[in-house]
Each structure stands twice: as C-alpha cells, then as structure tokens.
Amino acid sequence: MAVSMVTRATAAVKVAAICGSLRKGSYNRGLIRSAIELSKEAIEGVEIEEVEIASLPMLNTDLEKQGTFPAEVEAFRRKILKADSVLFASPEYNFTVTAPLKNAIDWASRSPNMWGGKAAAIVSAGGQLGGATAQYHLRQIGICIDLHFINKPFFFLNAFQPPPKFNSENGDLIDEDAKLRLKDILLSLKSFSLQLHQNK
C-alpha cells in the first residue's frame, strides 16, 4: 500500500507539511511558508506541499462506510500516502498538541495506516518553551503510528521574545537565524527520508 516518490537518485523528497493551527495568521503556518520558500530557493531535491486539515470532520467511525471515508478524509489520506515524509508545525495548547492536529493524525492512522514508515520532523513557534511539550507528546504519538522523527536538530521558537520573529502583517518568518535553523531541519529530514528509503 505504501507509495514513495523517492524511486531514483534524481527524484525529489516529497514532504507533506501540516500546521496544527487553523488560523491563517498563525506563526506556525508562517514556519511552513518559510519552509516552502527555502525548499525552492536553498534546498535541492525537496518538494513541500502544505496539506490543510481544517475541513476534516471530527473522527467518528460511523462516518466510515464499507471501508471508505468521507471525501475530505479520503483526499487527506491520499496526500499523506503519497508523501515521503511529514513536516509538522505544531503549536502548543495546554501543554500538548492541538485538537485539529490530533484529529488529522487519527484519521490518517485508520486502517490502512497512512503514516507508517515515513520520516518526520517538527517545528514549533509559541511562548516560553516554544512548543517543546507539544513536540514531546507528538513524538510519543509517532511511536504508535510508526512515524520516524529525526532526533536532531530541534526547532523551538519563542515567538514573543524580542526582537520580532514574524512580521505583523501576515505572520511571515523574518528572523534570519530562525530561517537557518529551519533550513537545517529540512536538510536533516531530507537525509533521513532518503536513508529510510534505502533501507527498505
């Protein structure tokens, strides 16, 4: 059932990027936009597609009919299946992942599990610890659904500590040091994705 686009040396690693916040101006969504920009300008061999989760219904197995899912869920599951790896931009709500993100993870884990065997990375922007507790919980979830997270580098960004990390107009990342750290995450994710594919 698994689909991988990394089938030859010249193929790009396809990354599904998922933001745990539904707000358009979310700083975490800004991280994804910056990651997409970096993949086009500074990282060869990586293609990132943002995959929306706002339209997914709350998980309810009554919505599954004879092995099929609601149309929005089917479309989401197909995008995860076709990706080689996953980039989560995970805000922290009450010390854990957001409800929309957990809902999306659960839908794609319904049999057959779409996450299994994929490489993954997490970036977070928030206050104080910058989303560290949510990342810890997300890594625990990954064990159950057979996601393989990169160990390092980490990316926690305190979005509210001066100087400004994002612009006030639309939440785009403007901090150059953070962009360099984000680039390191993407390079590590690319390397690990290729490594996992070679080991299959």
N, C-alpha and C positions, 0 to 999 in steps of 0.2 A: 504493500500500500504506500510505502514511503516514496516520496518524489524528491529528487535532488537535481538541481541545475548545475552543480559543480561536477560535470562529467568529463571535462578535459581541461588542460592547463590554461587555456585562454578564456574559459568561462568565468563570468563574474559570480562572486558570492552574493546570493540574493538574501537580503535582510528584511524581515517584517518588523517595522517599528510601531510600538503600541504605547500610547500615552494613557496613563491611569486617570488623568483628569479630563473631564468633559468640557471645561472652559476653553474657549478659543484663545483667550489671552493667557493661558496657563504658562508659567515659566517652564514646566516640564515639556509642554508642547514646543516651546521655544528651543529646548535642547534637541528635540527631534528635527526641527527645521534646520538648525545649525549642523547636525549630523548629516543630513541630506546634502547640504551645501558643501561640506567637507568631502563627502564621498565623490562629488562631481568635480571638485577643484584640486584636491590634495591627496586622494587615495585611489590608486588604480585597482580595478578588479573588485569593487564593491558597489552594489546597487541597492539602495534603501527605498522601500515603499512604506509610507505611513498607512497603517490599517486602522480604520475607525471602529470604535466599539459602542458608540452612543446609541445606535439603533437596535442593539441586541436586546431581546426581551429578557426579563429575569428568568433564570433557569427554572424550568418546570418540565419534568419528564412527560407530563400529559400532552405537551406540545409535540412530542415525537410520535410520528405516525408511520408504523410499519418500516422502521429503520431509517426514516427520513426526518429532517429537522425543518423548522421554519426557514423561509427563503433567506432572511438576513443572517441566520446562523449558518446555513449551508455555504453562503458566499464567504463568510468569515473563516470557516473551517477550511475551505479550499485555498484561501490565501495563506493560511498558516501551513498547510500541507506542502504548498509549492515553494515555500521559503526554505533556505538552507539553515538560517539562524534567525534569532529574535533579539531585538533591542527593546528593552522595557524602559520607559521614562516613568518612574514610579514616585508620585508624591506620597506623603505620609499623612494618613488620617488616624488620629487616636492610636498612634504607635504601630500602625500596621498598614497593609495595602488598602487601596480604596475598594468600595463595593463594586463599581463598574469593572475594574480590572479583575477582581476575583471572579466575577460573573463570566467575563470573557474567557478566562483561563478554564473555568469549569465546563463551559460549553464546548470548547475545543478538545477537552480531555474525554468527552463522552466517546464511547467505543465506536469506531477505532480511534485511539488517541492520536491527535494531530501533532502533539508536541514531541513525541518520543524520539530520542536520538539527536536532537538538534542542539547546536551550541547557542548560548545566550549570554547577554550582558545586561547590566542595569545601570542607569544613571538617574540621579535624583537631585532636585532643587527644592529647598524648603528653608525652614528656620532652624536655628540651633544646630542640631546634628546633621542637618541637610538630607534627611530621609533615611538615615542609617538603619533605624529599627525596622522600617518597612522593607528595606532591602534584605535584612536578615530573615524576615518572615517569607519573603518571596523566594529566597534560596531554599528554605525548607519545603515550600510548595513544589519547587522544581524537582526535589528528590522523588516525590510521589508520582509526578507526571513524566519522569525520565528526561528532563531538561538538563543540559550540562553547562553550568555557568563558568565563565572564565574566573579564575581566582584573583588575578590582578591585571591591571591596576583597579583601584576603587575610584568611584566618582560620586562624592557627596559635595553639594554646593550650597552654602548658606547664602540664599538669595537676598537677604535683607541686611547683611553686614556691608558697610561702606568699603570701597567705592561701589557704585551701582554695577550689577552683573548683567542686567537686562534693561533694554530701553523701555520707556513708559508708554510708548505709542501702541505697540502690539506684542510686547514680551519677547523680542528677539534678543538672543545672547550677544553681548557686546564685549564681554571680558575676554581679553586675548589669552590670558593664562588658562582660563577655563576651556577655551577652544583647543588649546594644545593638549590639555588633559583629555578632552573628548576625542581628539584625533587618536591618542594613544589607546583609548578604549576600542575604537573601531579597528585599529590595526591588530590589536590582540584578538578581537572577535573574528576577524578575517583569518588570522593564522590558526586559531583553534578550530574554526569551521573546516578549513582545508585538512587539518590534522585528523579530525574525526572522520571525514570522508575517506581519507587514505586508509584508515584503519578498518573500514567496512569490508 
